[in-house]
Amino acid sequence: MNNLKTSNKSPWWWVPTLYFAEGVPYFVVNNISVMMFTKMGVPNGDMSFFTTLLYFPWFLKGVWSPIVDVVKTKRWWIVTMQIVLTALMALLMLTLPTPSKEMIASGHTPISMFTFTLILFIIAAFASATHDIAADGFYMLAHSPSSQAAFIGIRSTAYRIASVFGQGVLVAIAGVVEKSSGDIPYSWRITLGVSAVVFLLITLYHIFVLPKPADDHPRNQQEEAGTAKPSSSNAKELLASFGSFFSKPYVWMAIVFMLLYRLPEGFLIKLCMPFLVHPTSQGGLGLSTEMVGVVYGTFGVIALLGGGILGGIFASRVGLKKSLWWMALCMTLPCLTFVYLAYAQPSNTIVITIALCIEQFGYGFGFTAYMLYMMYFSEGEFKTSHYAICTAFMALSMMLPGFVAGYIQEAIGYINFFWMVMACCVATFVVTYFVDKHIDPEYGRK
């Protein structure tokens, strides 16, 4: 009852801004970096490899999540990480290298020029992943269970708005500045500066507005009060959860499914924006940075979200088993749009937008089955821990192809690369075939 007493401030005041703040640094680190390095003339191989490394903190965040429980309050971690992220975005703006126009045009800007930038990005990634841990924990402490359920959709919507802001608005800002100044490094300095200002305002807002739940204690204080299990018991429980996960029936088949279901998208996602901005002479579409922010970062993201929403509705009506094959098809076949774009190289932005929206809608629709399967496989005594392990495999499924995607594209060109992506759809179908046999037909149906 204590947290209800101290959380009389309506969640409307802080839930939307908290989850917007959770999304912005994620998209800055994982999406803005891809576009920025591409526009700076870094080759696709190096760009893809090093930006994939930035994803490691989200893959490993379960390793240090207990620290957030033991040290300080969740509120303290949220505010502190937001201050750190604001400072890092400002530092990125001030220290961003400025390769010459000739070097950028050559497409051979060495990634070593951005060593300090990459260091700042990786620190930002760790801070952002830590912020995620604290924000999700704080959400469960700061208001009642019924209120938590009511605001699930609000937090999800706020994160989606952050997605449009990070992939659409910020990229479009860079494009507008680049178009008016003709200076690519300057355009990304301004974009990072805008990110820093927005995050500063959010941080200042949260310092005063975030509630202070009575139950928001470090775990060691809870233990002293007798409200939490001893650390030794927690450690045993953690080991038990890992052991029980790997002793589940068909666990290795499930792991292979989690690693390969998204294989086509794992290759595609790192090369989509470079393909859109690279000139037609290099096999790309030659879109401006501003247009990519509008076409891919705004309309594409909206199509992705629409696919996810309709996928959830469809799965709730027919269940995971009956929807799985339809979603696998929608996950893979729209990749053909990139084969078409690479061959035709259309200049009509409406045609490009429609093609990207088809692919993104299909991915959003097909990804629903993946999320549902992780929830299905996590059922049991250690549901939360098992789902966290599944999300680690989910992250790994995108990292492994991301490391080599750029080097493969450089070796075989965009057209052959996209045909290779289509060939990877076979892996999706194979793993779908095997897991489909072991799914409860009633799971996921209302």
KOLLUM-562856 format. One record per residue (C-alpha): residue in three letters; chain; z, y negated, x negated. Coordinates in steps of 0.5 Angstrom, whole numbers. Example, Ala and Ser with C-alpha at 12.3 -4.5 7.8 and 13.67 -1.06 7.14 Angstrom:
BEGIN
<resn: ALA&chain: A&w: 16&v: 9&u: -25>
<resn: SER&chain: A&w: 14&v: 2&u: -27>
END
This chain:
BEGIN
<resn: MET&chain: A&w: 0&v: 0&u: 0>
<resn: ASN&chain: A&w: 1&v: -5&u: -6>
<resn: ASN&chain: A&w: -6&v: -6&u: -7>
<resn: LEU&chain: A&w: -8&v: -8&u: 0>
<resn: LYS&chain: A&w: -2&v: -13&u: 0>
<resn: THR&chain: A&w: -5&v: -16&u: -7>
<resn: SER&chain: A&w: -12&v: -15&u: -5>
<resn: ASN&chain: A&w: -12&v: -20&u: 1>
<resn: LYS&chain: A&w: -18&v: -24&u: -2>
<resn: SER&chain: A&w: -24&v: -21&u: 2>
<resn: PRO&chain: A&w: -29&v: -16&u: -2>
<resn: TRP&chain: A&w: -35&v: -21&u: 0>
<resn: TRP&chain: A&w: -32&v: -26&u: -5>
<resn: TRP&chain: A&w: -33&v: -21&u: -11>
<resn: VAL&chain: A&w: -36&v: -14&u: -10>
<resn: PRO&chain: A&w: -43&v: -17&u: -10>
<resn: THR&chain: A&w: -42&v: -22&u: -16>
<resn: LEU&chain: A&w: -39&v: -16&u: -20>
<resn: TYR&chain: A&w: -45&v: -11&u: -19>
<resn: PHE&chain: A&w: -50&v: -16&u: -20>
<resn: ALA&chain: A&w: -46&v: -17&u: -27>
<resn: GLU&chain: A&w: -46&v: -10&u: -28>
<resn: GLY&chain: A&w: -54&v: -10&u: -27>
<resn: VAL&chain: A&w: -56&v: -16&u: -31>
<resn: PRO&chain: A&w: -54&v: -14&u: -38>
<resn: TYR&chain: A&w: -57&v: -7&u: -37>
<resn: PHE&chain: A&w: -64&v: -10&u: -35>
<resn: VAL&chain: A&w: -63&v: -15&u: -41>
<resn: VAL&chain: A&w: -62&v: -9&u: -46>
<resn: ASN&chain: A&w: -67&v: -4&u: -43>
<resn: ASN&chain: A&w: -72&v: -8&u: -40>
<resn: ILE&chain: A&w: -73&v: -15&u: -43>
<resn: SER&chain: A&w: -72&v: -12&u: -50>
<resn: VAL&chain: A&w: -78&v: -7&u: -49>
<resn: MET&chain: A&w: -82&v: -13&u: -46>
<resn: MET&chain: A&w: -80&v: -18&u: -51>
<resn: PHE&chain: A&w: -81&v: -13&u: -57>
<resn: THR&chain: A&w: -88&v: -12&u: -54>
<resn: LYS&chain: A&w: -90&v: -19&u: -54>
<resn: MET&chain: A&w: -88&v: -20&u: -61>
<resn: GLY&chain: A&w: -93&v: -16&u: -63>
<resn: VAL&chain: A&w: -88&v: -10&u: -65>
<resn: PRO&chain: A&w: -92&v: -3&u: -65>
<resn: ASN&chain: A&w: -91&v: 1&u: -59>
<resn: GLY&chain: A&w: -88&v: 7&u: -63>
<resn: ASP&chain: A&w: -83&v: 3&u: -66>
<resn: MET&chain: A&w: -82&v: -1&u: -60>
<resn: SER&chain: A&w: -81&v: 5&u: -56>
<resn: PHE&chain: A&w: -76&v: 9&u: -61>
<resn: PHE&chain: A&w: -71&v: 3&u: -62>
<resn: THR&chain: A&w: -71&v: 1&u: -55>
<resn: THR&chain: A&w: -69&v: 8&u: -53>
<resn: LEU&chain: A&w: -63&v: 8&u: -58>
<resn: LEU&chain: A&w: -60&v: 2&u: -54>
<resn: TYR&chain: A&w: -59&v: 7&u: -48>
<resn: PHE&chain: A&w: -54&v: 11&u: -52>
<resn: PRO&chain: A&w: -48&v: 8&u: -50>
<resn: TRP&chain: A&w: -49&v: 9&u: -43>
<resn: PHE&chain: A&w: -51&v: 17&u: -45>
<resn: LEU&chain: A&w: -44&v: 17&u: -49>
<resn: LYS&chain: A&w: -40&v: 12&u: -44>
<resn: GLY&chain: A&w: -36&v: 18&u: -42>
<resn: VAL&chain: A&w: -33&v: 19&u: -49>
<resn: TRP&chain: A&w: -29&v: 13&u: -49>
<resn: SER&chain: A&w: -28&v: 12&u: -42>
<resn: PRO&chain: A&w: -21&v: 14&u: -42>
<resn: ILE&chain: A&w: -19&v: 8&u: -47>
<resn: VAL&chain: A&w: -21&v: 4&u: -41>
<resn: ASP&chain: A&w: -16&v: 7&u: -37>
<resn: VAL&chain: A&w: -10&v: 7&u: -42>
<resn: VAL&chain: A&w: -11&v: 0&u: -45>
<resn: LYS&chain: A&w: -10&v: -6&u: -41>
<resn: THR&chain: A&w: -12&v: -7&u: -34>
<resn: LYS&chain: A&w: -19&v: -6&u: -31>
<resn: ARG&chain: A&w: -19&v: -13&u: -29>
<resn: TRP&chain: A&w: -18&v: -15&u: -36>
<resn: TRP&chain: A&w: -24&v: -10&u: -39>
<resn: ILE&chain: A&w: -28&v: -13&u: -34>
<resn: VAL&chain: A&w: -27&v: -21&u: -36>
<resn: THR&chain: A&w: -27&v: -19&u: -43>
<resn: MET&chain: A&w: -33&v: -15&u: -43>
<resn: GLN&chain: A&w: -37&v: -21&u: -39>
<resn: ILE&chain: A&w: -34&v: -26&u: -44>
<resn: VAL&chain: A&w: -37&v: -22&u: -50>
<resn: LEU&chain: A&w: -44&v: -21&u: -46>
<resn: THR&chain: A&w: -44&v: -28&u: -45>
<resn: ALA&chain: A&w: -43&v: -29&u: -53>
<resn: LEU&chain: A&w: -48&v: -24&u: -55>
<resn: MET&chain: A&w: -54&v: -27&u: -50>
<resn: ALA&chain: A&w: -52&v: -34&u: -53>
<resn: LEU&chain: A&w: -53&v: -31&u: -60>
<resn: LEU&chain: A&w: -59&v: -27&u: -59>
<resn: MET&chain: A&w: -62&v: -33&u: -57>
<resn: LEU&chain: A&w: -60&v: -37&u: -63>
<resn: THR&chain: A&w: -62&v: -32&u: -68>
<resn: LEU&chain: A&w: -68&v: -29&u: -65>
<resn: PRO&chain: A&w: -73&v: -29&u: -71>
<resn: THR&chain: A&w: -80&v: -32&u: -70>
<resn: PRO&chain: A&w: -86&v: -28&u: -73>
<resn: SER&chain: A&w: -92&v: -33&u: -74>
<resn: LYS&chain: A&w: -98&v: -33&u: -69>
<resn: GLU&chain: A&w: -102&v: -29&u: -74>
<resn: MET&chain: A&w: -97&v: -23&u: -74>
<resn: ILE&chain: A&w: -96&v: -23&u: -67>
<resn: ALA&chain: A&w: -104&v: -22&u: -66>
<resn: SER&chain: A&w: -104&v: -17&u: -71>
<resn: GLY&chain: A&w: -100&v: -12&u: -67>
<resn: HIS&chain: A&w: -96&v: -10&u: -73>
<resn: THR&chain: A&w: -90&v: -14&u: -73>
<resn: PRO&chain: A&w: -85&v: -10&u: -77>
<resn: ILE&chain: A&w: -79&v: -8&u: -73>
<resn: SER&chain: A&w: -75&v: -9&u: -79>
<resn: MET&chain: A&w: -75&v: -17&u: -78>
<resn: PHE&chain: A&w: -71&v: -15&u: -71>
<resn: THR&chain: A&w: -65&v: -12&u: -75>
<resn: PHE&chain: A&w: -60&v: -17&u: -73>
<resn: THR&chain: A&w: -63&v: -17&u: -66>
<resn: LEU&chain: A&w: -62&v: -10&u: -65>
<resn: ILE&chain: A&w: -55&v: -10&u: -68>
<resn: LEU&chain: A&w: -53&v: -15&u: -62>
<resn: PHE&chain: A&w: -57&v: -11&u: -57>
<resn: ILE&chain: A&w: -53&v: -5&u: -59>
<resn: ILE&chain: A&w: -47&v: -8&u: -58>
<resn: ALA&chain: A&w: -49&v: -11&u: -52>
<resn: ALA&chain: A&w: -50&v: -4&u: -49>
<resn: PHE&chain: A&w: -43&v: -2&u: -51>
<resn: ALA&chain: A&w: -40&v: -8&u: -48>
<resn: SER&chain: A&w: -45&v: -7&u: -42>
<resn: ALA&chain: A&w: -43&v: 1&u: -41>
<resn: THR&chain: A&w: -36&v: -1&u: -42>
<resn: HIS&chain: A&w: -36&v: -6&u: -36>
<resn: ASP&chain: A&w: -39&v: -1&u: -32>
<resn: ILE&chain: A&w: -33&v: 4&u: -33>
<resn: ALA&chain: A&w: -28&v: -2&u: -31>
<resn: ALA&chain: A&w: -32&v: -5&u: -25>
<resn: ASP&chain: A&w: -33&v: 2&u: -22>
<resn: GLY&chain: A&w: -25&v: 4&u: -23>
<resn: PHE&chain: A&w: -23&v: -3&u: -21>
<resn: TYR&chain: A&w: -28&v: -2&u: -14>
<resn: MET&chain: A&w: -23&v: 4&u: -12>
<resn: LEU&chain: A&w: -17&v: 0&u: -14>
<resn: ALA&chain: A&w: -18&v: -7&u: -11>
<resn: HIS&chain: A&w: -19&v: -5&u: -4>
<resn: SER&chain: A&w: -18&v: 0&u: 1>
<resn: PRO&chain: A&w: -22&v: 7&u: 2>
<resn: SER&chain: A&w: -25&v: 5&u: 9>
<resn: SER&chain: A&w: -27&v: -2&u: 6>
<resn: GLN&chain: A&w: -30&v: 2&u: -1>
<resn: ALA&chain: A&w: -34&v: 6&u: 4>
<resn: ALA&chain: A&w: -36&v: 0&u: 8>
<resn: PHE&chain: A&w: -38&v: -4&u: 2>
<resn: ILE&chain: A&w: -42&v: 2&u: -2>
<resn: GLY&chain: A&w: -49&v: -1&u: 1>
<resn: ILE&chain: A&w: -47&v: -8&u: -1>
<resn: ARG&chain: A&w: -45&v: -6&u: -8>
<resn: SER&chain: A&w: -52&v: -2&u: -9>
<resn: THR&chain: A&w: -56&v: -8&u: -6>
<resn: ALA&chain: A&w: -53&v: -13&u: -11>
<resn: TYR&chain: A&w: -55&v: -8&u: -17>
<resn: ARG&chain: A&w: -62&v: -8&u: -14>
<resn: ILE&chain: A&w: -62&v: -16&u: -14>
<resn: ALA&chain: A&w: -60&v: -16&u: -21>
<resn: SER&chain: A&w: -66&v: -11&u: -22>
<resn: VAL&chain: A&w: -71&v: -16&u: -19>
<resn: PHE&chain: A&w: -67&v: -22&u: -23>
<resn: GLY&chain: A&w: -68&v: -18&u: -30>
<resn: GLN&chain: A&w: -75&v: -15&u: -29>
<resn: GLY&chain: A&w: -78&v: -20&u: -25>
<resn: VAL&chain: A&w: -75&v: -27&u: -25>
<resn: LEU&chain: A&w: -73&v: -27&u: -33>
<resn: VAL&chain: A&w: -80&v: -24&u: -35>
<resn: ALA&chain: A&w: -83&v: -29&u: -30>
<resn: ILE&chain: A&w: -79&v: -35&u: -34>
<resn: ALA&chain: A&w: -81&v: -32&u: -40>
<resn: GLY&chain: A&w: -89&v: -32&u: -38>
<resn: VAL&chain: A&w: -88&v: -39&u: -35>
<resn: VAL&chain: A&w: -85&v: -42&u: -42>
<resn: GLU&chain: A&w: -90&v: -38&u: -46>
<resn: LYS&chain: A&w: -96&v: -41&u: -42>
<resn: SER&chain: A&w: -94&v: -48&u: -42>
<resn: SER&chain: A&w: -92&v: -48&u: -50>
<resn: GLY&chain: A&w: -96&v: -43&u: -53>
<resn: ASP&chain: A&w: -90&v: -41&u: -57>
<resn: ILE&chain: A&w: -88&v: -33&u: -55>
<resn: PRO&chain: A&w: -82&v: -33&u: -59>
<resn: TYR&chain: A&w: -79&v: -40&u: -56>
<resn: SER&chain: A&w: -81&v: -37&u: -49>
<resn: TRP&chain: A&w: -76&v: -31&u: -50>
<resn: ARG&chain: A&w: -71&v: -35&u: -53>
<resn: ILE&chain: A&w: -71&v: -39&u: -47>
<resn: THR&chain: A&w: -70&v: -33&u: -43>
<resn: LEU&chain: A&w: -64&v: -30&u: -47>
<resn: GLY&chain: A&w: -61&v: -37&u: -46>
<resn: VAL&chain: A&w: -62&v: -37&u: -38>
<resn: SER&chain: A&w: -59&v: -30&u: -38>
<resn: ALA&chain: A&w: -53&v: -33&u: -42>
<resn: VAL&chain: A&w: -52&v: -39&u: -38>
<resn: VAL&chain: A&w: -52&v: -34&u: -31>
<resn: PHE&chain: A&w: -47&v: -30&u: -34>
<resn: LEU&chain: A&w: -43&v: -35&u: -36>
<resn: LEU&chain: A&w: -43&v: -38&u: -29>
<resn: ILE&chain: A&w: -41&v: -31&u: -27>
<resn: THR&chain: A&w: -36&v: -30&u: -32>
<resn: LEU&chain: A&w: -32&v: -37&u: -30>
<resn: TYR&chain: A&w: -33&v: -35&u: -23>
<resn: HIS&chain: A&w: -29&v: -28&u: -24>
<resn: ILE&chain: A&w: -24&v: -31&u: -28>
<resn: PHE&chain: A&w: -21&v: -34&u: -22>
<resn: VAL&chain: A&w: -24&v: -30&u: -16>
<resn: LEU&chain: A&w: -23&v: -23&u: -18>
<resn: PRO&chain: A&w: -17&v: -20&u: -15>
<resn: LYS&chain: A&w: -11&v: -17&u: -18>
<resn: PRO&chain: A&w: -9&v: -11&u: -15>
<resn: ALA&chain: A&w: -2&v: -8&u: -16>
<resn: ASP&chain: A&w: -4&v: -1&u: -18>
<resn: ASP&chain: A&w: -9&v: -4&u: -23>
<resn: HIS&chain: A&w: -4&v: -1&u: -29>
<resn: PRO&chain: A&w: -6&v: 2&u: -36>
<resn: ARG&chain: A&w: -5&v: 9&u: -35>
<resn: ASN&chain: A&w: 1&v: 10&u: -40>
<resn: GLN&chain: A&w: 5&v: 5&u: -35>
<resn: GLN&chain: A&w: 3&v: 9&u: -29>
<resn: GLU&chain: A&w: 6&v: 15&u: -33>
<resn: GLU&chain: A&w: 12&v: 12&u: -34>
<resn: ALA&chain: A&w: 13&v: 10&u: -27>
<resn: GLY&chain: A&w: 11&v: 18&u: -25>
<resn: THR&chain: A&w: 5&v: 16&u: -21>
<resn: ALA&chain: A&w: 0&v: 19&u: -26>
<resn: LYS&chain: A&w: -1&v: 26&u: -30>
<resn: PRO&chain: A&w: 2&v: 26&u: -37>
<resn: SER&chain: A&w: -4&v: 25&u: -42>
<resn: SER&chain: A&w: -3&v: 33&u: -45>
<resn: SER&chain: A&w: -5&v: 35&u: -38>
<resn: ASN&chain: A&w: -11&v: 30&u: -37>
<resn: ALA&chain: A&w: -13&v: 33&u: -44>
<resn: LYS&chain: A&w: -13&v: 40&u: -41>
<resn: GLU&chain: A&w: -16&v: 38&u: -34>
<resn: LEU&chain: A&w: -22&v: 35&u: -38>
<resn: LEU&chain: A&w: -23&v: 41&u: -42>
<resn: ALA&chain: A&w: -22&v: 45&u: -36>
<resn: SER&chain: A&w: -28&v: 41&u: -32>
<resn: PHE&chain: A&w: -32&v: 42&u: -38>
<resn: GLY&chain: A&w: -31&v: 49&u: -38>
<resn: SER&chain: A&w: -32&v: 50&u: -31>
<resn: PHE&chain: A&w: -39&v: 46&u: -31>
<resn: PHE&chain: A&w: -42&v: 51&u: -36>
<resn: SER&chain: A&w: -39&v: 57&u: -33>
<resn: LYS&chain: A&w: -43&v: 55&u: -26>
<resn: PRO&chain: A&w: -48&v: 60&u: -23>
<resn: TYR&chain: A&w: -55&v: 58&u: -26>
<resn: VAL&chain: A&w: -52&v: 52&u: -30>
<resn: TRP&chain: A&w: -58&v: 53&u: -35>
<resn: MET&chain: A&w: -63&v: 53&u: -30>
<resn: ALA&chain: A&w: -60&v: 47&u: -27>
<resn: ILE&chain: A&w: -59&v: 43&u: -34>
<resn: VAL&chain: A&w: -67&v: 45&u: -35>
<resn: PHE&chain: A&w: -68&v: 42&u: -28>
<resn: MET&chain: A&w: -64&v: 36&u: -30>
<resn: LEU&chain: A&w: -68&v: 35&u: -37>
<resn: LEU&chain: A&w: -75&v: 36&u: -34>
<resn: TYR&chain: A&w: -76&v: 34&u: -27>
<resn: ARG&chain: A&w: -77&v: 27&u: -29>
<resn: LEU&chain: A&w: -81&v: 28&u: -36>
<resn: PRO&chain: A&w: -87&v: 25&u: -33>
<resn: GLU&chain: A&w: -83&v: 18&u: -32>
<resn: GLY&chain: A&w: -79&v: 19&u: -38>
<resn: PHE&chain: A&w: -86&v: 18&u: -42>
<resn: LEU&chain: A&w: -89&v: 13&u: -37>
<resn: ILE&chain: A&w: -83&v: 8&u: -37>
<resn: LYS&chain: A&w: -83&v: 6&u: -44>
<resn: LEU&chain: A&w: -91&v: 4&u: -44>
<resn: CYS&chain: A&w: -92&v: 1&u: -37>
<resn: MET&chain: A&w: -90&v: -6&u: -39>
<resn: PRO&chain: A&w: -94&v: -5&u: -46>
<resn: PHE&chain: A&w: -100&v: -3&u: -42>
<resn: LEU&chain: A&w: -100&v: -8&u: -37>
<resn: VAL&chain: A&w: -100&v: -14&u: -43>
<resn: HIS&chain: A&w: -104&v: -11&u: -48>
<resn: PRO&chain: A&w: -111&v: -14&u: -48>
<resn: THR&chain: A&w: -117&v: -10&u: -45>
<resn: SER&chain: A&w: -120&v: -9&u: -52>
<resn: GLN&chain: A&w: -113&v: -5&u: -54>
<resn: GLY&chain: A&w: -114&v: -1&u: -48>
<resn: GLY&chain: A&w: -109&v: -5&u: -44>
<resn: LEU&chain: A&w: -110&v: -9&u: -37>
<resn: GLY&chain: A&w: -109&v: -16&u: -41>
<resn: LEU&chain: A&w: -104&v: -19&u: -36>
<resn: SER&chain: A&w: -100&v: -25&u: -37>
<resn: THR&chain: A&w: -92&v: -24&u: -38>
<resn: GLU&chain: A&w: -91&v: -29&u: -32>
<resn: MET&chain: A&w: -96&v: -24&u: -28>
<resn: VAL&chain: A&w: -92&v: -18&u: -30>
<resn: GLY&chain: A&w: -86&v: -21&u: -28>
<resn: VAL&chain: A&w: -89&v: -22&u: -21>
<resn: VAL&chain: A&w: -93&v: -16&u: -20>
<resn: TYR&chain: A&w: -89&v: -10&u: -24>
<resn: GLY&chain: A&w: -82&v: -14&u: -24>
<resn: THR&chain: A&w: -82&v: -16&u: -17>
<resn: PHE&chain: A&w: -87&v: -12&u: -12>
<resn: GLY&chain: A&w: -86&v: -6&u: -16>
<resn: VAL&chain: A&w: -78&v: -6&u: -16>
<resn: ILE&chain: A&w: -79&v: -7&u: -9>
<resn: ALA&chain: A&w: -83&v: -1&u: -8>
<resn: LEU&chain: A&w: -78&v: 3&u: -12>
<resn: LEU&chain: A&w: -73&v: 1&u: -8>
<resn: GLY&chain: A&w: -76&v: 2&u: -1>
<resn: GLY&chain: A&w: -78&v: 9&u: -4>
<resn: GLY&chain: A&w: -71&v: 10&u: -5>
<resn: ILE&chain: A&w: -69&v: 8&u: 2>
<resn: LEU&chain: A&w: -74&v: 12&u: 5>
<resn: GLY&chain: A&w: -73&v: 18&u: 1>
<resn: GLY&chain: A&w: -65&v: 18&u: 3>
<resn: ILE&chain: A&w: -67&v: 18&u: 10>
<resn: PHE&chain: A&w: -72&v: 23&u: 10>
<resn: ALA&chain: A&w: -67&v: 28&u: 6>
<resn: SER&chain: A&w: -62&v: 26&u: 11>
<resn: ARG&chain: A&w: -66&v: 29&u: 16>
<resn: VAL&chain: A&w: -69&v: 35&u: 13>
<resn: GLY&chain: A&w: -64&v: 37&u: 8>
<resn: LEU&chain: A&w: -65&v: 37&u: 0>
<resn: LYS&chain: A&w: -69&v: 44&u: 0>
<resn: LYS&chain: A&w: -74&v: 42&u: 5>
<resn: SER&chain: A&w: -75&v: 35&u: 2>
<resn: LEU&chain: A&w: -75&v: 38&u: -5>
<resn: TRP&chain: A&w: -82&v: 40&u: -6>
<resn: TRP&chain: A&w: -85&v: 33&u: -2>
<resn: MET&chain: A&w: -81&v: 29&u: -7>
<resn: ALA&chain: A&w: -83&v: 33&u: -13>
<resn: LEU&chain: A&w: -90&v: 31&u: -11>
<resn: CYS&chain: A&w: -89&v: 24&u: -10>
<resn: MET&chain: A&w: -85&v: 24&u: -16>
<resn: THR&chain: A&w: -91&v: 26&u: -20>
<resn: LEU&chain: A&w: -98&v: 25&u: -17>
<resn: PRO&chain: A&w: -98&v: 17&u: -16>
<resn: CYS&chain: A&w: -98&v: 18&u: -24>
<resn: LEU&chain: A&w: -105&v: 18&u: -23>
<resn: THR&chain: A&w: -105&v: 11&u: -21>
<resn: PHE&chain: A&w: -104&v: 10&u: -29>
<resn: VAL&chain: A&w: -110&v: 14&u: -31>
<resn: TYR&chain: A&w: -114&v: 10&u: -26>
<resn: LEU&chain: A&w: -112&v: 3&u: -29>
<resn: ALA&chain: A&w: -113&v: 6&u: -36>
<resn: TYR&chain: A&w: -120&v: 8&u: -34>
<resn: ALA&chain: A&w: -122&v: 2&u: -29>
<resn: GLN&chain: A&w: -118&v: -4&u: -33>
<resn: PRO&chain: A&w: -119&v: -8&u: -26>
<resn: SER&chain: A&w: -118&v: -15&u: -27>
<resn: ASN&chain: A&w: -116&v: -16&u: -19>
<resn: THR&chain: A&w: -109&v: -17&u: -19>
<resn: ILE&chain: A&w: -108&v: -15&u: -12>
<resn: VAL&chain: A&w: -111&v: -8&u: -14>
<resn: ILE&chain: A&w: -106&v: -7&u: -20>
<resn: THR&chain: A&w: -101&v: -9&u: -15>
<resn: ILE&chain: A&w: -102&v: -4&u: -10>
<resn: ALA&chain: A&w: -103&v: 1&u: -16>
<resn: LEU&chain: A&w: -96&v: 0&u: -19>
<resn: CYS&chain: A&w: -93&v: 0&u: -12>
<resn: ILE&chain: A&w: -96&v: 6&u: -10>
<resn: GLU&chain: A&w: -93&v: 9&u: -17>
<resn: GLN&chain: A&w: -86&v: 6&u: -16>
<resn: PHE&chain: A&w: -85&v: 8&u: -9>
<resn: GLY&chain: A&w: -87&v: 15&u: -11>
<resn: TYR&chain: A&w: -82&v: 15&u: -16>
<resn: GLY&chain: A&w: -77&v: 12&u: -12>
<resn: PHE&chain: A&w: -78&v: 17&u: -6>
<resn: GLY&chain: A&w: -78&v: 23&u: -11>
<resn: PHE&chain: A&w: -72&v: 21&u: -15>
<resn: THR&chain: A&w: -68&v: 22&u: -9>
<resn: ALA&chain: A&w: -68&v: 29&u: -10>
<resn: TYR&chain: A&w: -66&v: 29&u: -17>
<resn: MET&chain: A&w: -60&v: 25&u: -15>
<resn: LEU&chain: A&w: -58&v: 30&u: -9>
<resn: TYR&chain: A&w: -59&v: 36&u: -13>
<resn: MET&chain: A&w: -54&v: 33&u: -18>
<resn: MET&chain: A&w: -49&v: 32&u: -13>
<resn: TYR&chain: A&w: -50&v: 39&u: -10>
<resn: PHE&chain: A&w: -49&v: 42&u: -17>
<resn: SER&chain: A&w: -43&v: 38&u: -18>
<resn: GLU&chain: A&w: -40&v: 41&u: -12>
<resn: GLY&chain: A&w: -33&v: 44&u: -13>
<resn: GLU&chain: A&w: -26&v: 43&u: -16>
<resn: PHE&chain: A&w: -28&v: 38&u: -21>
<resn: LYS&chain: A&w: -33&v: 34&u: -17>
<resn: THR&chain: A&w: -33&v: 28&u: -21>
<resn: SER&chain: A&w: -33&v: 30&u: -28>
<resn: HIS&chain: A&w: -38&v: 35&u: -26>
<resn: TYR&chain: A&w: -43&v: 29&u: -24>
<resn: ALA&chain: A&w: -41&v: 25&u: -30>
<resn: ILE&chain: A&w: -44&v: 31&u: -34>
<resn: CYS&chain: A&w: -50&v: 31&u: -30>
<resn: THR&chain: A&w: -51&v: 24&u: -31>
<resn: ALA&chain: A&w: -51&v: 25&u: -38>
<resn: PHE&chain: A&w: -56&v: 30&u: -38>
<resn: MET&chain: A&w: -60&v: 25&u: -33>
<resn: ALA&chain: A&w: -60&v: 20&u: -39>
<resn: LEU&chain: A&w: -62&v: 25&u: -44>
<resn: SER&chain: A&w: -68&v: 26&u: -40>
<resn: MET&chain: A&w: -70&v: 19&u: -41>
<resn: MET&chain: A&w: -68&v: 19&u: -48>
<resn: LEU&chain: A&w: -72&v: 25&u: -51>
<resn: PRO&chain: A&w: -79&v: 23&u: -49>
<resn: GLY&chain: A&w: -77&v: 15&u: -50>
<resn: PHE&chain: A&w: -76&v: 17&u: -57>
<resn: VAL&chain: A&w: -84&v: 19&u: -58>
<resn: ALA&chain: A&w: -87&v: 16&u: -53>
<resn: GLY&chain: A&w: -90&v: 10&u: -57>
<resn: TYR&chain: A&w: -92&v: 14&u: -63>
<resn: ILE&chain: A&w: -96&v: 19&u: -58>
<resn: GLN&chain: A&w: -99&v: 13&u: -55>
<resn: GLU&chain: A&w: -101&v: 10&u: -61>
<resn: ALA&chain: A&w: -104&v: 17&u: -64>
<resn: ILE&chain: A&w: -108&v: 18&u: -58>
<resn: GLY&chain: A&w: -110&v: 12&u: -54>
<resn: TYR&chain: A&w: -108&v: 10&u: -47>
<resn: ILE&chain: A&w: -113&v: 14&u: -43>
<resn: ASN&chain: A&w: -111&v: 20&u: -46>
<resn: PHE&chain: A&w: -103&v: 18&u: -46>
<resn: PHE&chain: A&w: -104&v: 18&u: -39>
<resn: TRP&chain: A&w: -107&v: 24&u: -38>
<resn: MET&chain: A&w: -102&v: 27&u: -42>
<resn: VAL&chain: A&w: -97&v: 24&u: -37>
<resn: MET&chain: A&w: -100&v: 28&u: -32>
<resn: ALA&chain: A&w: -100&v: 35&u: -35>
<resn: CYS&chain: A&w: -93&v: 34&u: -36>
<resn: CYS&chain: A&w: -92&v: 34&u: -28>
<resn: VAL&chain: A&w: -93&v: 42&u: -29>
<resn: ALA&chain: A&w: -86&v: 42&u: -32>
<resn: THR&chain: A&w: -83&v: 38&u: -26>
<resn: PHE&chain: A&w: -87&v: 43&u: -21>
<resn: VAL&chain: A&w: -84&v: 49&u: -25>
<resn: VAL&chain: A&w: -77&v: 47&u: -25>
<resn: THR&chain: A&w: -77&v: 45&u: -18>
<resn: TYR&chain: A&w: -80&v: 52&u: -16>
<resn: PHE&chain: A&w: -74&v: 56&u: -20>
<resn: VAL&chain: A&w: -68&v: 51&u: -17>
<resn: ASP&chain: A&w: -71&v: 51&u: -10>
<resn: LYS&chain: A&w: -69&v: 59&u: -10>
<resn: HIS&chain: A&w: -62&v: 57&u: -10>
<resn: ILE&chain: A&w: -61&v: 51&u: -6>
<resn: ASP&chain: A&w: -57&v: 52&u: 1>
<resn: PRO&chain: A&w: -62&v: 50&u: 6>
<resn: GLU&chain: A&w: -57&v: 46&u: 10>
<resn: TYR&chain: A&w: -54&v: 42&u: 4>
<resn: GLY&chain: A&w: -56&v: 34&u: 5>
<resn: ARG&chain: A&w: -57&v: 35&u: 13>
<resn: LYS&chain: A&w: -53&v: 30&u: 17>
END
